[in-house]
């Protein structure tokens, strides 16, 4: 909660350039974006190559407290229009929380939710080896809520 409180204060007061905000945001990302230490090169490159102008326009300083043009954007009521089997993935520590993923899976007519117990947002690649490669075991009606405890493996 300390991290979230610090982020909230800086976002409310417009001081997101402050070193404390940057440090707390880095800690937030280590908890909810990628829990691997050190971050794999792909995560480093993702953060380095993200256009801050575009990101800030879309989200504001962070997705955790959106203030950009996507703030309030919600198409949850339209998820039922998706008429194909859907696999909803999230990590236990994901910034897109398991509760949000459950809401998405419940709104889809043919969905399966898989929660990777040791992953955050980008760390799902650690658990990807638990998923079928050929699609043979992908979503079937009534198979909701699998959980995987990923083995510890190199990224």
N, C-alpha and C positions, 0 to 999 in steps of 0.2 A: 504493500500500500504506500510505502514511503516514495517509491519511484513514481507511481501514478499521481500522488499528491503533488510532488515537485513538478511533474510534467503539466498537470492541470494549472498550477499557479503561473508558470511561465507562459503557457498558451493563452491563459486569460488576460495576462498583463502585456502580451506581445513581446516578451523577452526571450524568444526562442533562439536568439543568437548567443545567449549567455553560456559560459563554459559549464555551469552546473546543469543547465538543460541538456547540453550536448552529452555530458557524462551520464546523466540519468537515462537519456534516450539510448545510448550505447548499451547500458545495462538492460534496458527493456528489450532491445533487439537480441541480446545474448540469451535472454530468457524465453522470448516468444517468436523470434524469427529463426535463429539457428543456435542450437545448444552445443554444437561441436566447438572444441577449443584446441587448437586454433580453428578459425573458420576456414573452410576449404576455399581454394582459389575462386571457384564459381560464385560464392557468396561475396567475397571481396570485390570481384569484378562487377557483380550486380549493383552493389552499393556505389562503387566508383563511377559506373557508367550511367546511373540514373540521372536524368535531367531534372535538376531541382526546380527549374522553372515550370516544367510540365507537372511534376509531382505536387508542388505547392499549389498550382492552379487546381488540380484534381482534388487533392486531399487537404491541403493546408500543411502545417508543420509535421503532422503525423496522422496516420490512419487510425491510431488509437482514439483520437479526438478530432474527427474530421470537421473542417471548417471551409473546405474548398467547394467547388461546384458539385461534387458527389455527396456532400453532406445531405443526409435525408433521402438520398436516392434509394428506392426500395422496390424491387420487382417480385418480392416474395409471393404476392397474390397471383402471379403469372406462372409460377413454377409448374403448376399442374398442366400447363400447355405442352410441356416436354413429354413426348409420347414414345420414349425409347428407354431401355434399361440404362440406369445411371449409377455410377459408383461415386459416392461422396466420401472424400478422404480428408482427414485432419489429424493433427498431432494432439496429444493430451495437453501440451503446453503451447499450442498454437495461438497466435493472436486472433485468428478466426476460430473461436472457441468450439469445443465439442458440442456445447449447447446450441450454438448457431448452426453447426453442421447437422445436428439432430432436427432442427427446425426445417432446414433445407430438405433433408431426406424424407421427413414426414409429409412435406408438401408435394413431393414427386410421386406420381402414380406407381412407378416401378423402380425403386431405389434400394441400394444397400449402402449402409454407413460402415466405414472401417476407420477405427481410431487407432493410431500408432501410439502406444503408451509411453514411449521414450522420446518422442519427436516434438519439435516445434513446427513452425510454418515451412521452412525450406528443408528441414531435416527429414521430411517424408521420404526422401531418396534412400535414407538408411533402411527404411522398412519396405521399400519397393520390392525387394527380393521375396517377400512373403506373398506377393500378388502373382496370379497366374500370368504366364507370358502369352498364351494363346487365346485368352478370353474364355476358355472353357468353363471356368468357375465364376465368371463375372455375374452381376446381379440377376437374381431370380426372385420373383415375388415371394415375400415371406422371409427372406434372409436379410434381416436388418440387425445391425449392431455388433458385428464382429470386432474383436479387439486383438491386436498383435503386440506382443512384447518383442521388439526387434532384438536380434543378437547384436552385441557390440561388434562393430566392423569398421574398417577404415572407410572414410567417405569416398 
